[in-house]
Amino acid sequence: MGMLHKTYFAYGIRIPDTDTGQLENLLAQQDPDSVVGFLHAGDYDRNMTFLVTECREVKVGAYETVTPQPVAGEQCAAWNRQLLSAAAALGITDPSAPSWLVVPDLS
């Protein structure tokens, strides 16, 4: 059996492991303007769960340029509101602050 290596670059927050069905139900009930999605990624059979807005895969051998504020301030503020609202809807009362994440994934 082969191993698959990926890395994701995303803006979001890590949340406690949450069932995919529960996340899909939450996202279906969001404000239509919300861009929140989710990502399950991590070390082989120990995936972590993230609520994310911007998320893209970085191919092995490639790189991303990360700047302190790669999007406009008002865009980050909107993403922060949407991420924290989604976390609250899941019953997460004290989420971490949204930030840029680099998430390695091995499966």
C-alpha positions in Angstrom: 0.0 0.0 0.0 1.4 3.4 -1.0 1.5 6.6 1.0 0.0 9.8 -0.3 1.6 13.1 0.8 -0.3 16.4 0.5 0.0 19.8 2.2 -2.8 22.4 2.5 -2.5 26.1 2.9 -5.7 27.5 4.4 -7.2 30.3 6.4 -9.2 29.0 9.3 -9.2 27.4 12.7 -8.7 24.0 14.1 -11.7 22.6 15.9 -12.3 19.4 17.8 -12.8 16.4 15.6 -16.3 16.6 14.1 -18.3 14.2 12.1 -18.4 15.0 8.3 -22.2 14.7 8.3 -22.5 17.3 11.1 -20.2 19.7 9.3 -22.1 19.3 6.0 -25.4 20.0 7.8 -23.9 23.1 9.4 -22.6 24.4 6.1 -25.9 23.8 4.4 -27.5 26.1 6.9 -25.0 28.9 6.6 -25.7 32.4 5.3 -25.5 32.2 1.5 -22.6 34.7 1.5 -20.5 32.5 3.8 -17.4 30.9 2.4 -16.7 28.5 5.3 -15.9 24.9 4.5 -14.0 22.2 6.3 -10.9 20.1 6.0 -10.0 16.8 7.5 -6.2 16.3 7.3 -3.3 15.1 9.3 -1.0 12.2 10.0 -2.3 9.0 8.5 -5.1 7.8 10.8 -5.0 10.8 13.1 -6.7 13.5 11.0 -7.5 16.8 12.5 -10.6 18.9 11.7 -10.5 22.5 10.5 -13.1 25.1 9.5 -11.6 27.0 6.6 -12.3 29.7 4.1 -9.5 30.0 1.6 -7.9 26.5 1.2 -5.7 25.1 -1.5 -3.4 22.1 -1.9 0.3 22.8 -2.3 1.8 20.1 -4.5 4.8 18.2 -3.3 7.9 20.0 -4.5 6.0 23.3 -5.0 5.8 26.3 -2.6 3.5 29.1 -1.6 4.5 32.6 -1.0 3.0 33.7 2.4 2.7 37.3 3.3 1.3 38.7 6.6 -1.9 39.9 5.0 -2.4 38.3 1.5 -6.0 39.6 1.3 -7.6 42.9 2.1 -8.3 43.6 5.8 -12.1 43.7 5.3 -11.9 40.3 3.7 -10.1 38.8 6.7 -12.6 40.5 9.0 -15.5 38.9 7.1 -13.8 35.5 7.1 -13.1 35.8 10.9 -16.8 36.5 11.6 -17.9 33.6 9.4 -15.5 31.2 10.9 -16.3 32.1 14.5 -20.0 32.0 13.7 -19.7 28.5 12.3 -17.7 27.4 15.3 -20.4 28.8 17.7 -23.0 26.9 15.7 -21.1 23.7 16.4 -21.1 24.6 20.1 -17.4 25.5 20.3 -17.3 28.3 22.9 -13.6 29.2 22.9 -12.1 28.7 19.4 -8.6 29.8 18.5 -8.2 33.0 16.5 -8.5 32.4 12.8 -5.1 32.4 11.0 -3.2 31.1 8.0 -2.5 27.4 8.5 -0.1 25.0 6.8 -1.6 21.5 7.2 0.5 18.4 6.2 -1.6 15.4 5.2 -0.3 11.8 5.0 -2.6 9.0 4.0 
